[in-house]
Amino acid sequence: MNDLYTRLVSAIERSLGPEWHKRSEPRQADQQTVFLRDEKPTVQVIWDQKAAVVTVVVLPDGASQKGIETALPSLSTFFHP
């Protein structure tokens, strides 16, 4: 999964272009990369190793440049029983 996460981050980085700043750091038990650019949305890629899920979040301009810092909801909360 780490290879897929790395390839996704690289693809997003190429798509955004060289004027975006990239910050990679641990996130609790997960890994994340945040892409930033002045007056643009914040793009956050989160790898939840335990659930084997990668989430891409795009926050509007003016949102926290740290991205989402709380736990993400599990996939089961998105589906109605």
N, C-alpha and C positions, 0 to 999 in steps of 0.2 A: 504494500500500500504506500510506503514511503516514496517509492519510485513514481507512482501515479500522482501523489501529492506534489512532488518536485516538478514533474512534467507539467502539471496544471498551473503551478505558480509561474513557471517559465513561459508558458503560453500566454498567460494573462499579462506578464511583464512585457513580452514582445508586442502584444496588442495595444497596451497603453502607451508605449513609446518611452524614449529616454528622458523626457522631462518629468516623469513621475519618480518619486522617491520610494524606495522599498525598505521596510523594516521587518526583520524576522526575529521572533522571540518565542520562548515557551509560554504557554497559556494553561495554567493549572497542570493537568496531566496531558495536555494536548500541545500541538504546535500551531503557530499561526504566522501569517505574513500579512502585513498591512501596506497598501500602496496609497501614497498621499501626493497631492498636488494642490497648490493654492487655488482657491475658488472652484474646486472640482469635488465630486463625491469622494468619500473614503471607501476603498475596496479592501475587504478583509477576507482572507482565505483561512479557514480553520480546519485542522485535521484532528478529529476526535478518534484517537487511536483505539480506545476501548470499544467503541461502537463501529469502528472501521468505516467512518463516514467523513467526507470532506464537504464543507459548507462554504459557499461563496456568498458574502453579504455585501451589498452596495448601500452605503449610508449617504443621505443627501449632503450637499455642500453645507457647511456650518455644523455638522454633527461632530461628535468626538473623534479626534484623529487617532485615538487609541482603539477605536472600533468598539464592538460589543464586548464588555468585560464580564458579564454575568453568564451563567450556564445557559446553553441553548436548550430549547425544549427537545424532548426525544421525538423520534419519528412517529411513534404511536400516538402522540397528542395531535398530530396533523390529520389523522384518519378517523372518520366516524365509524364506530363499531357496527 
